[in-house]
Amino acid sequence: MQEETIQFFCDGLKLEGVLRYPNSIPKPVPTMLIIHGSMEHDRDGNMLKTPDNKKIYPKNMFLEISRRICKEGFATFSWDKRGFGKSEGPSGDYFSQARDAKAAFDVLSSRKDIVDANRIVIFGQSAGVLVACLFAKDDNRPYKYVLSGGLYSEYKDMMSFNYHRARDYAKTSPENLKWVEQNDLWGLVLGINLDRMFEAILKGKNKFVMNYKGQTWNRRLDLKTYSPENSCKNQFKYIKKPTLIIHGDADLNVPVQDAPKIKEELNRNENKNVRLVIIKNADHSFQQAAPDWDTRMRERMSLSSFKRPFVESYFHNIIEFLKEEN
């Protein structure tokens, strides 16, 4: 595949990404616009920073997707999130990310030498699924949607699913407490304080302070995101195009039970062209899950799961969906 760096603007900020496209296939070609989740910060789909500054291994999720689908005659575009890589700004919220995605879509649509503007597919990973829904609310241009590891549950339930795990695991023994403190301190602190944080949200507080063993964290609370009308389950009604919902059965970030609920919600809102695929032994990033529960939990908390290989059937299902004529 070939790569071309592209700069574009949104809300007065300069953002930078990469257009990847096949070498020898006649153009223009169908193109997939890739939207980050919370665990992807740069154009290649890597996480670059955590609140507790833990070591992060590169996973290159978006790069791996691009390598495979470019071989099949498709292009991709992904960019550095606001405040990361070569993109300007403070980091934004889901609503600014939707505006960034629209600006990226506009740029792609203008590149008629490479991109078939009538066949641009929106791909959302994790929180990027919510961003894809917000995009669809105001823009009907996408050809298809791929919703990868998306959330349907309430934010509070999802965060409890993630962070109470670290808290509860640390309680099981002094050795496990020490391990969690060393490998997932942020998860532990948030898990301990999560119920109080949501009490603060209900009271309309926009800041929350957490303390643990002499350390202090100040967390900004985005009340707009946590408001009931902006919950994920209320946003899927905007997606009316052919949709692939794909989820790992060993996902420890978003419960796999959310995936069929998304399909039901799309069908309920008159989108009948929906496919649901559950990938066996795949985690939230569609990397191979450890065979035993304890290792799986530890790898999730330490992010060492990023070192594992991807499950190839994930890419195969995306390519099959992209190739279908609708």
Secondary structure as GFF3:
##gff-version 3
##sequence-region A 1 326
A	DSSP	beta_strand	2	10	.	.	.	ID=ss1
A	DSSP	beta_strand	13	21	.	.	.	ID=ss2
A	DSSP	beta_strand	29	35	.	.	.	ID=ss3
A	DSSP	alpha_helix	61	71	.	.	.	ID=ss4
A	DSSP	beta_strand	75	79	.	.	.	ID=ss5
A	DSSP	alpha_helix	94	110	.	.	.	ID=ss6
A	DSSP	beta_strand	115	125	.	.	.	ID=ss7
A	DSSP	alpha_helix	127	138	.	.	.	ID=ss8
A	DSSP	beta_strand	144	148	.	.	.	ID=ss9
A	DSSP	alpha_helix	155	171	.	.	.	ID=ss10
A	DSSP	alpha_helix	174	183	.	.	.	ID=ss11
A	DSSP	alpha_helix	185	202	.	.	.	ID=ss12
A	DSSP	beta_strand	207	212	.	.	.	ID=ss13
A	DSSP	beta_strand	215	220	.	.	.	ID=ss14
A	DSSP	alpha_helix	223	226	.	.	.	ID=ss15
A	DSSP	three_ten_helix	228	230	.	.	.	ID=ss16
A	DSSP	three_ten_helix	232	234	.	.	.	ID=ss17
A	DSSP	three_ten_helix	236	238	.	.	.	ID=ss18
A	DSSP	beta_strand	243	248	.	.	.	ID=ss19
A	DSSP	alpha_helix	258	268	.	.	.	ID=ss20
A	DSSP	beta_strand	274	279	.	.	.	ID=ss21
A	DSSP	alpha_helix	293	302	.	.	.	ID=ss22
A	DSSP	three_ten_helix	304	307	.	.	.	ID=ss23
A	DSSP	alpha_helix	312	323	.	.	.	ID=ss24
###
